[in-house]
């Protein structure tokens, strides 16, 4: 986040219930920047506060995620469909990963994905899943992979963000750099959070530059 703030102008911080939001100008756009924290609840609280207090037209989340092969460390992915991998109420007739009263998956903004395609930075479109656990084994994802075998990215926030964005009817997109490969014997040794996060932010800045007012 500090990398983005260092490139922003007219930065003003606003604290709401202990969460800090930065109003600023970035790539000639009025933006609100915040750090979500780790996990679905933190992400949901932060985004709900943001959408309740600011006039938000688009949500773009950047960060890091684990990937399944053939993805490689430092690949940048852009979300397509987003699922929960740790929700199971199939007993009541819902699909695995589906929250009651919610869609089977959350669809990222087609408009924002198109802007990524126009970017000069190489990105891969991917299906993403989220849950409250750092995934080191593909076994944890077996149930959601039965729903969609093309899921190739796992993180701890994206589905919660998509859930809130869907309720507020605000277009959203997730841009994440692959920081580690799930099931790789050297997964934790190769994990590089800071470098990976900066690469995703570079794509964000390119997307912002292409957004028309």
Backbone as a printed PyTorch tensor [residue, N CA C, xyz], in Angstrom:
tensor([[[  0.8170,  -1.2080,   0.0000],
         [  0.0000,   0.0000,   0.0000],
         [  0.8520,   1.2600,   0.0000]],

        [[  1.9680,   1.2430,   0.7030],
         [  2.8310,   2.4280,   0.7580],
         [  3.3530,   2.8020,  -0.6130]],

        [[  3.5630,   1.7980,  -1.4790],
         [  4.0030,   2.0840,  -2.8360],
         [  2.9630,   2.9140,  -3.5850]],

        [[  1.6890,   2.5690,  -3.4270],
         [  0.6260,   3.3310,  -4.0790],
         [  0.5160,   4.7330,  -3.5020]],

        [[  0.5810,   4.8320,  -2.1850],
         [  0.4590,   6.1400,  -1.5460],
         [  1.6090,   7.0660,  -1.9360]],

        [[  2.7960,   6.5000,  -2.1610],
         [  3.9500,   7.3190,  -2.5320],
         [  3.7860,   7.9230,  -3.9220]],

        [[  2.9110,   7.3260,  -4.7390],
         [  2.6850,   7.8370,  -6.0970],
         [  1.4070,   8.6700,  -6.1980]],

        [[  0.6770,   8.7880,  -5.0890],
         [ -0.5990,   9.5010,  -5.0840],
         [ -0.4000,  10.9720,  -4.7000]],

        [[ -1.3990,  11.7710,  -5.0400],
         [ -1.3910,  13.1910,  -4.6760],
         [ -2.6110,  13.4830,  -3.7950]],

        [[ -2.5330,  14.6050,  -3.1030],
         [ -3.6430,  15.0930,  -2.2660],
         [ -4.1620,  14.0070,  -1.3250]],

        [[ -3.2450,  13.3500,  -0.6470],
         [ -3.6230,  12.2410,   0.2240],
         [ -4.2210,  12.7660,   1.5180]],

        [[ -5.3780,  12.2220,   1.8710],
         [ -6.0740,  12.5940,   3.1160],
         [ -6.5270,  11.3030,   3.7950]],

        [[ -6.1620,  11.1060,   5.0450],
         [ -6.5800,   9.8700,   5.7130],
         [ -7.8490,  10.0940,   6.5310]],

        [[ -8.7070,   9.0760,   6.4850],
         [ -9.9850,   9.0910,   7.1910],
         [-10.0840,   7.7990,   7.9860]],

        [[-10.3180,   7.8920,   9.2850],
         [-10.4270,   6.7060,  10.1310],
         [-11.8930,   6.4640,  10.4860]],

        [[-12.3640,   5.2420,  10.2150],
         [-13.7470,   4.8600,  10.4950],
         [-13.7360,   3.5690,  11.3000]],

        [[-14.2000,   3.6340,  12.5290],
         [-14.2290,   2.4610,  13.4090],
         [-12.8750,   1.7380,  13.4490]],

        [[-11.8200,   2.5240,  13.5180],
         [-10.4770,   1.9620,  13.6460],
         [ -9.8280,   1.5550,  12.3400]],

        [[-10.5360,   1.6710,  11.2260],
         [ -9.9820,   1.3160,   9.9170],
         [ -9.5800,   2.5950,   9.1910]],

        [[ -8.3720,   2.6300,   8.6540],
         [ -7.8500,   3.8390,   8.0080],
         [ -8.0250,   3.7410,   6.4960]],

        [[ -8.6220,   4.7780,   5.9220],
         [ -8.8090,   4.8870,   4.4800],
         [ -8.0890,   6.1450,   4.0030]],

        [[ -7.4770,   6.0670,   2.8300],
         [ -6.7400,   7.1970,   2.2770],
         [ -7.4380,   7.6890,   1.0120]],

        [[ -8.0280,   8.8770,   1.0930],
         [ -8.5660,   9.5270,  -0.1010],
         [ -7.3960,  10.1910,  -0.8230]],

        [[ -7.3450,  10.0130,  -2.1390],
         [ -6.1900,  10.5280,  -2.8660],
         [ -6.5160,  10.6470,  -4.3510]],

        [[ -5.5620,  11.1990,  -5.0910],
         [ -5.6280,  11.2400,  -6.5550],
         [ -4.5070,  10.3470,  -7.0710]],

        [[ -4.8820,   9.3810,  -7.8930],
         [ -3.9170,   8.4290,  -8.4380],
         [ -4.2390,   8.2170,  -9.9120]],

        [[ -3.2590,   8.4260, -10.7730],
         [ -3.4720,   8.3160, -12.2330],
         [ -4.6490,   9.1880, -12.6770]],

        [[ -4.7450,  10.3820, -12.0820],
         [ -5.7820,  11.3640, -12.4170],
         [ -7.1860,  10.9260, -12.0120]],

        [[ -7.3100,   9.9650, -11.1350],
         [ -8.6040,   9.5160, -10.6400],
         [ -8.6970,   9.7500,  -9.1350]],

        [[ -9.8860,  10.1250,  -8.6700],
         [-10.1480,  10.1520,  -7.2390],
         [-10.2750,   8.7150,  -6.7560]],

        [[ -9.4660,   8.3310,  -5.7800],
         [ -9.4690,   6.9480,  -5.2940],
         [ -9.5350,   6.9230,  -3.7780]],

        [[ -9.8950,   5.7660,  -3.2500],
         [ -9.8010,   5.4940,  -1.8200],
         [ -8.9690,   4.2320,  -1.6690]],

        [[ -7.8900,   4.3150,  -0.9170],
         [ -6.9530,   3.2110,  -0.7470],
         [ -7.0130,   2.7260,   0.6960]],

        [[ -7.0310,   1.4170,   0.8790],
         [ -6.9910,   0.8710,   2.2320],
         [ -6.2990,  -0.4790,   2.2240]],

        [[ -5.8470,  -0.9080,   3.3830],
         [ -5.2630,  -2.2350,   3.5520],
         [ -6.2790,  -3.0920,   4.2840]],

        [[ -6.6890,  -4.1880,   3.6470],
         [ -7.8190,  -4.9630,   4.1510],
         [ -7.5140,  -5.7420,   5.4120]],

        [[ -6.3000,  -6.2320,   5.5450],
         [ -6.0100,  -7.2170,   6.5760],
         [ -6.1950,  -8.6130,   6.0120]],

        [[ -5.9160,  -9.6090,   6.8250],
         [ -5.9230, -10.9960,   6.3600],
         [ -7.2480, -11.6690,   6.6930]],

        [[ -7.7990, -12.3950,   5.7410],
         [ -8.9750, -13.2030,   5.9960],
         [-10.2780, -12.5770,   5.5330]],

        [[-11.3060, -13.4230,   5.4520],
         [-12.5890, -13.0180,   4.8830],
         [-13.3080, -11.9630,   5.7200]],

        [[-13.2900, -12.1080,   7.0320],
         [-14.0120, -11.1530,   7.8840],
         [-13.3770,  -9.7760,   7.8090]],

        [[-12.0660,  -9.6960,   7.9270],
         [-11.3900,  -8.4010,   7.8170],
         [-11.6880,  -7.7360,   6.4850]],

        [[-11.6250,  -8.5150,   5.4050],
         [-11.8950,  -7.9670,   4.0760],
         [-13.3230,  -7.4510,   3.9820]],

        [[-14.2610,  -8.2160,   4.4990],
         [-15.6790,  -7.8260,   4.4310],
         [-15.9530,  -6.5570,   5.2220]],

        [[-15.4110,  -6.4820,   6.4340],
         [-15.6240,  -5.2990,   7.2690],
         [-15.0730,  -4.0580,   6.5820]],

        [[-13.8430,  -4.1690,   6.1040],
         [-13.1870,  -3.0100,   5.5060],
         [-13.9160,  -2.5230,   4.2690]],

        [[-14.2820,  -3.4490,   3.3810],
         [-14.9530,  -3.0340,   2.1520],
         [-16.3560,  -2.5050,   2.4400]],

        [[-17.0630,  -3.0880,   3.3910],
         [-18.3940,  -2.5870,   3.7460],
         [-18.3090,  -1.1600,   4.2770]],

        [[-17.3280,  -0.8870,   5.1260],
         [-17.1380,   0.4810,   5.6290],
         [-16.8320,   1.4390,   4.4800]],

        [[-15.9640,   1.0080,   3.5690],
         [-15.5990,   1.8670,   2.4430],
         [-16.8240,   2.1990,   1.5790]],

        [[-17.5750,   1.1720,   1.2180],
         [-18.7220,   1.3890,   0.3370],
         [-19.8460,   2.1650,   1.0170]],

        [[-19.8890,   2.1110,   2.3360],
         [-20.9280,   2.8220,   3.0870],
         [-20.5990,   4.2960,   3.3040]],

        [[-19.3250,   4.6620,   3.1720],
         [-18.9190,   6.0290,   3.5020],
         [-18.3550,   6.8160,   2.3190]],

        [[-18.0340,   6.1370,   1.2200],
         [-17.4550,   6.8330,   0.0710],
         [-18.2380,   6.4740,  -1.2000]],

        [[-18.1420,   7.3510,  -2.1830],
         [-18.8120,   7.1270,  -3.4660],
         [-17.8720,   6.3150,  -4.3590]],

        [[-18.0350,   5.0110,  -4.3670],
         [-17.1200,   4.1070,  -5.0580],
         [-17.7710,   3.5930,  -6.3460]],

        [[-17.0710,   3.7550,  -7.4640],
         [-17.5970,   3.3000,  -8.7520],
         [-17.0190,   1.9510,  -9.1750]],

        [[-15.7890,   1.6830,  -8.7640],
         [-15.1180,   0.4180,  -9.0920],
         [-14.3350,  -0.0520,  -7.8760]],

        [[-14.2110,  -1.3690,  -7.7410],
         [-13.3640,  -1.9550,  -6.7040],
         [-12.2810,  -2.7690,  -7.3960]],

        [[-11.0280,  -2.4360,  -7.1240],
         [ -9.9080,  -3.2140,  -7.6520],
         [ -9.0270,  -3.6050,  -6.4810]],

        [[ -8.9200,  -4.8930,  -6.2470],
         [ -8.1230,  -5.4030,  -5.1350],
         [ -6.8320,  -6.0020,  -5.6630]],

        [[ -5.7190,  -5.6390,  -5.0470],
         [ -4.4320,  -6.2450,  -5.4260],
         [ -3.8290,  -6.9480,  -4.2240]],

        [[ -2.9220,  -7.8580,  -4.5080],
         [ -2.2620,  -8.5960,  -3.4330],
         [ -1.5760,  -9.8250,  -3.9880]],

        [[ -1.4910, -10.8490,  -3.1530],
         [ -0.7980, -12.0750,  -3.5190],
         [ -1.7300, -13.2600,  -3.3350]],

        [[ -1.3480, -14.3800,  -3.9210],
         [ -2.1620, -15.5840,  -3.8140],
         [ -1.3030, -16.8050,  -4.0990]],

        [[ -1.8170, -17.9600,  -3.6800],
         [ -1.1860, -19.2220,  -4.0350],
         [ -1.7340, -19.7000,  -5.3720]],

        [[ -0.9110, -20.3760,  -6.1320],
         [ -1.3370, -20.8500,  -7.4410],
         [ -1.1340, -22.3470,  -7.6040]],

        [[ -1.9330, -22.9210,  -8.4800],
         [ -1.7650, -24.3160,  -8.8690],
         [ -1.0260, -24.3680, -10.2010]],

        [[ -0.1640, -25.3640, -10.3640],
         [  0.5280, -25.5160, -11.6340],
         [ -0.4920, -25.7090, -12.7460]],

        [[ -0.2540, -25.1480, -13.9500],
         [  1.0230, -24.6500, -14.4740],
         [  1.3560, -23.1970, -14.1460]],

        [[  0.5730, -22.5100, -13.2840],
         [  0.9700, -21.1710, -12.8730],
         [  2.3440, -21.2200, -12.2140]],

        [[  3.0590, -20.1120, -12.3190],
         [  4.3980, -20.0190, -11.7540],
         [  4.4860, -18.8090, -10.8330]],

        [[  5.4500, -18.8450,  -9.9220],
         [  5.6840, -17.7110,  -9.0380],
         [  5.9490, -16.4580,  -9.8730]],

        [[  5.3120, -15.3570,  -9.4730],
         [  5.3770, -14.0450, -10.1110],
         [  4.4790, -13.9010, -11.3270]],

        [[  3.6990, -14.9410, -11.6840],
         [  2.6320, -14.7290, -12.6550],
         [  1.6090, -13.7700, -12.0640]],

        [[  1.0830, -12.8850, -12.8780],
         [  0.0200, -11.9850, -12.4320],
         [ -1.3010, -12.5160, -12.9710]],

        [[ -2.2660, -12.7130, -12.0710],
         [ -3.5680, -13.2270, -12.4910],
         [ -4.6430, -12.1590, -12.2840]],

        [[ -5.6390, -12.2340, -13.1260],
         [ -6.8020, -11.3590, -13.0400],
         [ -8.0210, -12.2590, -12.8820]],

        [[ -8.8810, -11.9220, -11.9450],
         [ -9.9860, -12.8150, -11.6010],
         [-11.0450, -12.8860, -12.6910]],

        [[-11.6140, -14.0680, -12.8510],
         [-12.8030, -14.2770, -13.6640],
         [-13.9330, -14.6480, -12.7100]],

        [[-14.1600, -15.9330, -12.4780],
         [-15.1270, -16.3780, -11.4740],
         [-14.4320, -16.5240, -10.1230]],

        [[-15.1510, -16.1920,  -9.0640],
         [-14.5880, -16.2940,  -7.7140],
         [-15.5250, -17.1310,  -6.8390]],

        [[-14.9450, -18.0760,  -6.1010],
         [-15.6970, -19.0250,  -5.2840],
         [-15.1770, -19.0050,  -3.8420]],

        [[-16.0300, -19.4210,  -2.9150],
         [-15.5690, -19.8260,  -1.5750],
         [-15.1780, -21.3050,  -1.6500]],

        [[-14.0670, -21.6780,  -1.0390],
         [-13.7310, -23.1110,  -1.0000],
         [-14.0600, -23.7500,   0.3470]],

        [[-14.5240, -22.9380,   1.3100],
         [-14.7620, -23.4820,   2.6550],
         [-16.2100, -23.3000,   3.1120]],

        [[-17.1450, -23.2200,   2.1720],
         [-18.5680, -23.1290,   2.5010],
         [-19.2590, -24.4020,   2.0090]],

        [[-19.9740, -25.0780,   2.9010],
         [-20.6340, -26.3250,   2.5160],
         [-21.9980, -26.4290,   3.1740]],

        [[-23.0400, -26.0620,   2.4210],
         [-24.4180, -26.2530,   2.8860],
         [-25.1940, -27.0240,   1.8020]],

        [[-24.5250, -28.0320,   1.2640],
         [-25.1520, -28.8660,   0.2350],
         [-26.4080, -29.5680,   0.7640]],

        [[-26.4570, -29.8070,   2.0740],
         [-27.6050, -30.4640,   2.6920],
         [-28.9060, -29.7200,   2.3700]],

        [[-28.8040, -28.3800,   2.1990],
         [-29.9790, -27.5660,   1.9370],
         [-30.1710, -27.2850,   0.4440]],

        [[-29.4370, -28.0130,  -0.3820],
         [-29.6380, -27.8970,  -1.8240],
         [-28.7520, -26.9060,  -2.5440]],

        [[-27.7670, -26.3530,  -1.8380],
         [-26.8560, -25.4160,  -2.4720],
         [-25.6380, -26.1490,  -3.0310]],

        [[-25.0250, -25.5420,  -4.0330],
         [-23.7830, -26.0830,  -4.5720],
         [-22.6580, -25.9040,  -3.5520]],

        [[-21.6950, -26.8230,  -3.5540],
         [-20.5330, -26.6500,  -2.6820],
         [-19.8760, -25.2970,  -2.9930]],

        [[-19.5770, -24.5430,  -1.9280],
         [-18.9570, -23.2310,  -2.0760],
         [-19.9450, -22.0880,  -2.1670]],

        [[-21.2390, -22.3930,  -2.2280],
         [-22.2580, -21.3580,  -2.3820],
         [-22.8510, -20.9690,  -1.0390]],

        [[-22.9240, -19.6690,  -0.7710],
         [-23.5570, -19.1450,   0.4380],
         [-25.0590, -19.0530,   0.1940]],

        [[-25.8450, -19.3530,   1.2050],
         [-27.3100, -19.2960,   1.0750],
         [-27.7620, -17.9310,   0.5690]],

        [[-28.5880, -17.9650,  -0.4600],
         [-29.1140, -16.7240,  -1.0090],
         [-28.1720, -15.9880,  -1.9340]],

        [[-27.0060, -16.5520,  -2.1700],
         [-26.0090, -15.9220,  -3.0250],
         [-25.8290, -16.7440,  -4.3040]],

        [[-25.2070, -16.1710,  -5.3470],
         [-24.9580, -16.9360,  -6.5670],
         [-23.9440, -18.0500,  -6.3300]],

        [[-23.8650, -18.9860,  -7.2790],
         [-22.9250, -20.0950,  -7.1410],
         [-21.4860, -19.6210,  -7.1820]],

        [[-21.2490, -18.5230,  -7.8670],
         [-19.9250, -17.8920,  -7.9010],
         [-20.1350, -16.4140,  -8.1890]],

        [[-19.0840, -15.6330,  -8.0020],
         [-19.1390, -14.2020,  -8.2640],
         [-18.3550, -13.9010,  -9.5380]],

        [[-18.9790, -13.1700, -10.4470],
         [-18.3630, -12.8590, -11.7350],
         [-17.6840, -11.4940, -11.6840]],

        [[-16.4000, -11.4720, -11.9800],
         [-15.6640, -10.2090, -12.0050],
         [-16.1500,  -9.3260, -13.1560]],

        [[-15.8860,  -8.0430, -13.0330],
         [-16.3380,  -7.0590, -14.0170],
         [-15.7380,  -7.3260, -15.4010]],

        [[-16.6020,  -7.4920, -16.3850],
         [-16.1320,  -7.6890, -17.7600],
         [-15.4420,  -6.4360, -18.2800]],

        [[-15.9460,  -5.2630, -17.8810],
         [-15.3420,  -4.0010, -18.3120],
         [-13.9160,  -3.8640, -17.7910]],

        [[-13.7150,  -4.1640, -16.5180],
         [-12.3730,  -4.0500, -15.9440],
         [-11.4300,  -5.1040, -16.5130]],

        [[-11.9360,  -6.3070, -16.7680],
         [-11.0980,  -7.3390, -17.3930],
         [-10.6430,  -6.9060, -18.7830]],

        [[-11.5260,  -6.2290, -19.5190],
         [-11.1580,  -5.7520, -20.8460],
         [-10.0370,  -4.7310, -20.7680]],

        [[-10.0510,  -3.8870, -19.7440],
         [ -8.9770,  -2.9090, -19.5650],
         [ -7.6470,  -3.6030, -19.3030]],

        [[ -7.6880,  -4.7260, -18.5880],
         [ -6.4630,  -5.4870, -18.3520],
         [ -5.9480,  -6.0570, -19.6690]],

        [[ -6.8670,  -6.5330, -20.5100],
         [ -6.4510,  -7.0840, -21.8030],
         [ -5.7650,  -6.0230, -22.6690]],

        [[ -6.1380,  -4.7600, -22.4690],
         [ -5.5270,  -3.6670, -23.2200],
         [ -4.1910,  -3.2370, -22.6100]],

        [[ -3.8870,  -3.7530, -21.4540],
         [ -2.6390,  -3.4110, -20.7710],
         [ -1.4430,  -4.0140, -21.5000]],

        [[ -0.3090,  -3.3680, -21.3370],
         [  0.9280,  -3.8900, -21.9280],
         [  1.5820,  -4.9370, -21.0320]],

        [[  1.0250,  -5.1410, -19.8580],
         [  1.6030,  -6.0800, -18.8930],
         [  0.9340,  -7.4480, -19.0560]],

        [[  1.7250,  -8.4890, -19.1250],
         [  1.1980,  -9.8420, -19.3350],
         [  0.4740, -10.3270, -18.0830]],

        [[ -0.7990, -10.6730, -18.2510],
         [ -1.6060, -11.1940, -17.1510],
         [ -2.3580, -12.4260, -17.6250]],

        [[ -2.7360, -13.2640, -16.6830],
         [ -3.5060, -14.4650, -16.9840],
         [ -4.8770, -14.3560, -16.3140]],

        [[ -5.9340, -14.6270, -17.0630],
         [ -7.2740, -14.6680, -16.4960],
         [ -7.4380, -15.9930, -15.7580]],

        [[ -7.9470, -15.9570, -14.5280],
         [ -8.0100, -17.1840, -13.7190],
         [ -9.2730, -17.2090, -12.8660]],

        [[ -9.7430, -18.4210, -12.5950],
         [-10.7930, -18.6260, -11.6070],
         [-10.1260, -18.7180, -10.2340]],

        [[-10.7180, -18.0590,  -9.2440],
         [-10.1140, -17.8870,  -7.9210],
         [-11.0310, -18.4940,  -6.8620]],

        [[-10.4390, -19.0430,  -5.8100],
         [-11.2270, -19.4810,  -4.6550],
         [-10.5970, -18.9470,  -3.3710]],

        [[-11.4420, -18.7840,  -2.3460],
         [-10.9810, -18.1760,  -1.0960],
         [-11.5070, -18.9230,   0.1210]],

        [[-10.7250, -18.8890,   1.1820],
         [-11.1200, -19.4620,   2.4600],
         [-10.1620, -18.9950,   3.5320]],

        [[-10.4810, -19.2930,   4.7800],
         [ -9.6900, -18.7860,   5.9030],
         [ -8.5670, -19.7370,   6.2970]],

        [[ -7.7610, -20.1170,   5.3260],
         [ -6.6040, -20.9430,   5.6260],
         [ -5.5550, -20.7290,   4.5500]],

        [[ -4.2830, -20.6310,   4.9660],
         [ -3.1850, -20.5650,   4.0010],
         [ -3.0330, -21.9510,   3.3850]],

        [[ -3.2500, -22.0530,   2.0900],
         [ -3.3300, -23.3600,   1.4350],
         [ -1.9370, -23.8630,   1.0610]],

        [[ -1.5530, -24.9800,   1.6630],
         [ -0.2780, -25.6080,   1.3260],
         [ -0.4680, -26.9470,   0.6300]],

        [[ -1.6940, -27.4610,   0.6240],
         [ -1.9840, -28.7440,  -0.0250],
         [ -3.2340, -28.6220,  -0.8790]],

        [[ -3.1700, -29.1750,  -2.0780],
         [ -4.3280, -29.1350,  -2.9760],
         [ -5.4960, -29.9310,  -2.4030]],

        [[ -5.2210, -30.8040,  -1.4300],
         [ -6.2930, -31.5960,  -0.8140],
         [ -7.3850, -30.6990,  -0.2330]],

        [[ -7.0000, -29.5260,   0.2660],
         [ -7.9650, -28.6050,   0.8480],
         [ -8.9370, -28.0710,  -0.2070]],

        [[ -8.5430, -28.1430,  -1.4700],
         [ -9.3420, -27.5760,  -2.5550],
         [-10.0960, -28.6340,  -3.3490]],

        [[ -9.9800, -29.8880,  -2.9350],
         [-10.5610, -30.9700,  -3.7380],
         [-12.0570, -30.7800,  -3.9850]],

        [[-12.8060, -30.3560,  -2.9620],
         [-14.2560, -30.2220,  -3.1210],
         [-14.6290, -29.1130,  -4.0880]],

        [[-13.9490, -27.9770,  -4.0030],
         [-14.2940, -26.8750,  -4.9070],
         [-13.7920, -27.1710,  -6.3200]],

        [[-12.7280, -27.9480,  -6.4550],
         [-12.2420, -28.3200,  -7.7870],
         [-13.2080, -29.2730,  -8.4840]],

        [[-14.0220, -29.9740,  -7.7100],
         [-15.0680, -30.8050,  -8.3130],
         [-16.1650, -29.9330,  -8.9220]],

        [[-16.3490, -28.7440,  -8.3700],
         [-17.3260, -27.7880,  -8.9010],
         [-16.7910, -27.1300, -10.1670]],

        [[-15.5270, -26.7280, -10.1190],
         [-14.8810, -26.0960, -11.2710],
         [-13.4120, -26.5030, -11.2810]],

        [[-13.0780, -27.4350, -12.1560],
         [-11.7080, -27.9670, -12.1960],
         [-10.7170, -26.9620, -12.7600]],

        [[-11.2040, -25.8370, -13.2880],
         [-10.3140, -24.8210, -13.8440],
         [ -9.8380, -23.8060, -12.8010]],

        [[-10.3200, -23.9080, -11.5680],
         [ -9.8200, -23.0170, -10.5150],
         [ -8.3170, -23.2380, -10.3560]],

        [[ -7.5560, -22.1440, -10.3480],
         [ -6.1010, -22.2820, -10.2820],
         [ -5.4510, -21.3550,  -9.2580]],

        [[ -6.2650, -20.5930,  -8.5200],
         [ -5.7210, -19.6130,  -7.5760],
         [ -6.4920, -19.6960,  -6.2630]],

        [[ -5.7690, -19.6110,  -5.1490],
         [ -6.3990, -19.6300,  -3.8230],
         [ -5.8410, -18.4890,  -2.9730]],

        [[ -6.7510, -17.7780,  -2.3070],
         [ -6.3310, -16.7300,  -1.3780],
         [ -7.2830, -16.7080,  -0.1870]],

        [[ -7.2230, -15.6530,   0.6270],
         [ -8.0050, -15.6130,   1.8450],
         [ -9.0090, -14.4580,   1.8930]],

        [[ -9.1490, -13.7180,   0.7830],
         [-10.0230, -12.5460,   0.8310],
         [-10.9550, -12.3630,  -0.3720]],

        [[-10.5680, -12.7990,  -1.5470],
         [-11.2580, -12.3870,  -2.7760],
         [-12.7500, -12.7070,  -2.7860]],

        [[-13.1430, -13.8990,  -2.3270],
         [-14.5690, -14.2500,  -2.3440],
         [-15.3780, -13.3400,  -1.4350]],

        [[-14.8140, -12.9820,  -0.2860],
         [-15.5180, -12.0710,   0.6270],
         [-15.6730, -10.6920,  -0.0010]],

        [[-14.6410, -10.2170,  -0.6780],
         [-14.7240,  -8.9330,  -1.3710],
         [-15.7900,  -8.9690,  -2.4620]],

        [[-15.7620, -10.0520,  -3.2290],
         [-16.7340, -10.1970,  -4.3140],
         [-18.1540, -10.2680,  -3.7660]],

        [[-18.3250, -10.9400,  -2.6390],
         [-19.6240, -11.0780,  -1.9800],
         [-20.1730,  -9.6910,  -1.6120]],

        [[-19.3510,  -8.8900,  -0.9630],
         [-19.7780,  -7.5500,  -0.5570],
         [-20.0310,  -6.6710,  -1.7850]],

        [[-19.1380,  -6.7270,  -2.7600],
         [-19.3020,  -5.9240,  -3.9750],
         [-20.5990,  -6.2830,  -4.6970]],

        [[-20.9130,  -7.5770,  -4.7290],
         [-22.1450,  -8.0400,  -5.3580],
         [-23.3640,  -7.4510,  -4.6510]],

        [[-23.3510,  -7.4430,  -3.3210],
         [-24.4810,  -6.9030,  -2.5540],
         [-24.6490,  -5.3990,  -2.7860]],

        [[-23.5270,  -4.6940,  -2.9590],
         [-23.5790,  -3.2510,  -3.1840],
         [-23.7060,  -2.9010,  -4.6670]],

        [[-23.6740,  -3.9290,  -5.5270],
         [-23.7880,  -3.7430,  -6.9850],
         [-22.7030,  -2.8180,  -7.5330]],

        [[-21.4670,  -3.0410,  -7.0770],
         [-20.3170,  -2.2710,  -7.5570],
         [-19.3960,  -3.2170,  -8.3370]],

        [[-19.0210,  -2.8670,  -9.5580],
         [-18.1200,  -3.7390, -10.3470],
         [-16.7880,  -3.9380,  -9.6240]],

        [[-16.2670,  -5.1590,  -9.7050],
         [-15.0280,  -5.4580,  -8.9860],
         [-14.0950,  -6.3020,  -9.8450]],

        [[-12.8310,  -6.2620,  -9.4620],
         [-11.7960,  -7.0800, -10.1000],
         [-10.7050,  -7.3520,  -9.0780]],

        [[-10.1390,  -8.5400,  -9.1470],
         [ -9.0210,  -8.9120,  -8.2810],
         [ -7.7790,  -9.1230,  -9.1540]],

        [[ -6.6910,  -8.4720,  -8.7800],
         [ -5.4080,  -8.6310,  -9.4690],
         [ -4.4110,  -9.1220,  -8.4300]],

        [[ -3.8940, -10.3100,  -8.6280],
         [ -2.9710, -10.8810,  -7.6360],
         [ -1.7540, -11.4860,  -8.3250]],

        [[ -0.6310, -11.3780,  -7.6390],
         [  0.5870, -12.0370,  -8.1100],
         [  0.7410, -13.3590,  -7.3790]],

        [[  1.1130, -14.3900,  -8.1110],
         [  1.3330, -15.6990,  -7.5020],
         [  2.6290, -15.6600,  -6.6950]],

        [[  2.4800, -15.8160,  -5.3920],
         [  3.6260, -15.7310,  -4.4760],
         [  4.1810, -17.1030,  -4.1200]],

        [[  3.3770, -18.1500,  -4.3510],
         [  3.8050, -19.5050,  -3.9980],
         [  2.9660, -20.5020,  -4.7870]],

        [[  3.5270, -21.6680,  -5.0140],
         [  2.8390, -22.7250,  -5.7620],
         [  2.3810, -23.7990,  -4.7830]],

        [[  1.0790, -24.0160,  -4.7420],
         [  0.4820, -24.9890,  -3.8190],
         [  0.9770, -26.3880,  -4.1590]],

        [[  1.3590, -27.1160,  -3.1290],
         [  1.8860, -28.4890,  -3.2320],
         [  3.3520, -28.5400,  -3.6350]],

        [[  3.9710, -27.3920,  -3.8690],
         [  5.4060, -27.3650,  -4.1600],
         [  6.1600, -27.6800,  -2.8710]],

        [[  7.1340, -28.5600,  -2.9570],
         [  7.8880, -28.9520,  -1.7570],
         [  8.6050, -27.7700,  -1.1190]],

        [[  8.9240, -26.7600,  -1.9230],
         [  9.6330, -25.5860,  -1.4070],
         [  8.7170, -24.3600,  -1.3580]],

        [[  7.4260, -24.5980,  -1.1610],
         [  6.4430, -23.5190,  -1.2390],
         [  6.7650, -22.3570,  -0.3090]],

        [[  7.0180, -22.6510,   0.9550],
         [  7.2340, -21.5810,   1.9320],
         [  8.5880, -20.9040,   1.7470]],

        [[  9.5940, -21.6770,   1.3300],
         [ 10.9300, -21.1130,   1.1290],
         [ 10.9350, -20.1050,  -0.0250]],

        [[ 10.0970, -20.3420,  -1.0330],
         [ 10.0630, -19.4710,  -2.2150],
         [  9.0920, -18.3040,  -2.0550]],

        [[  8.3280, -18.3080,  -0.9700],
         [  7.2930, -17.2980,  -0.7470],
         [  7.9120, -15.9100,  -0.6350]],

        [[  7.4370, -14.9600,  -1.4680],
         [  7.9880, -13.6030,  -1.4530],
         [  6.8330, -12.6100,  -1.5170]],

        [[  6.3610, -12.1830,  -0.3570],
         [  5.1510, -11.3630,  -0.2980],
         [  5.3530,  -9.9740,  -0.8790]],

        [[  6.3890,  -9.2730,  -0.4550],
         [  6.5400,  -7.8630,  -0.8300],
         [  6.7670,  -7.7000,  -2.3310]],

        [[  7.7010,  -8.4630,  -2.8880],
         [  7.9980,  -8.3560,  -4.3200],
         [  6.7760,  -8.6970,  -5.1620]],

        [[  6.0440,  -9.7410,  -4.7700],
         [  4.8700, -10.1680,  -5.5210],
         [  3.7700,  -9.1160,  -5.4700]],

        [[  3.5500,  -8.5200,  -4.3210],
         [  2.4980,  -7.5090,  -4.1770],
         [  2.7740,  -6.2940,  -5.0520]],

        [[  4.0350,  -5.8930,  -5.1570],
         [  4.3900,  -4.7310,  -5.9820],
         [  4.0860,  -4.9780,  -7.4460]],

        [[  4.2650,  -6.1970,  -7.9030],
         [  4.0020,  -6.5050,  -9.3110],
         [  2.5130,  -6.3650,  -9.6220]],

        [[  1.6500,  -6.8260,  -8.7330],
         [  0.2060,  -6.6820,  -8.9390],
         [ -0.1930,  -5.2100,  -8.9380]],

        [[  0.4470,  -4.4040,  -8.1070],
         [  0.1220,  -2.9790,  -8.0590],
         [  0.5010,  -2.2740,  -9.3510]],

        [[  1.5300,  -2.7580, -10.0290],
         [  1.9170,  -2.1900, -11.3210],
         [  0.8010,  -2.3630, -12.3370]],

        [[  0.1550,  -3.5280, -12.3110],
         [ -0.9770,  -3.7760, -13.2070],
         [ -2.1400,  -2.8580, -12.8390]],

        [[ -2.3880,  -2.7000, -11.5530],
         [ -3.4520,  -1.7950, -11.0930],
         [ -3.2500,  -0.3960, -11.6610]],

        [[ -2.0530,   0.1270, -11.5810],
         [ -1.7790,   1.4800, -12.0710],
         [ -2.0300,   1.5630, -13.5720]],

        [[ -1.7050,   0.5010, -14.2980],
         [ -1.9360,   0.4860, -15.7370],
         [ -3.4340,   0.4720, -16.0450]],

        [[ -4.1920,  -0.2840, -15.2680],
         [ -5.6450,  -0.3180, -15.4500],
         [ -6.2520,   1.0510, -15.1520]],

        [[ -5.8290,   1.6780, -14.0660],
         [ -6.3400,   3.0180, -13.7250],
         [ -6.0750,   4.0070, -14.8480]],

        [[ -4.9180,   3.9050, -15.4820],
         [ -4.5690,   4.8190, -16.5570],
         [ -5.4960,   4.6740, -17.7610]],

        [[ -6.1380,   3.4930, -17.8930],
         [ -7.0150,   3.2420, -19.0390],
         [ -8.4880,   3.5320, -18.7350]],

        [[ -8.8400,   3.7370, -17.4780],
         [-10.2380,   3.9990, -17.1280],
         [-10.6220,   5.4060, -17.5710]],

        [[-11.7300,   5.4940, -18.2970],
         [-12.2340,   6.7760, -18.7440],
         [-13.2700,   7.2840, -17.7430]],

        [[-13.2150,   8.5590, -17.4400],
         [-14.1960,   9.1620, -16.5290],
         [-15.5790,   9.1820, -17.1830]]])
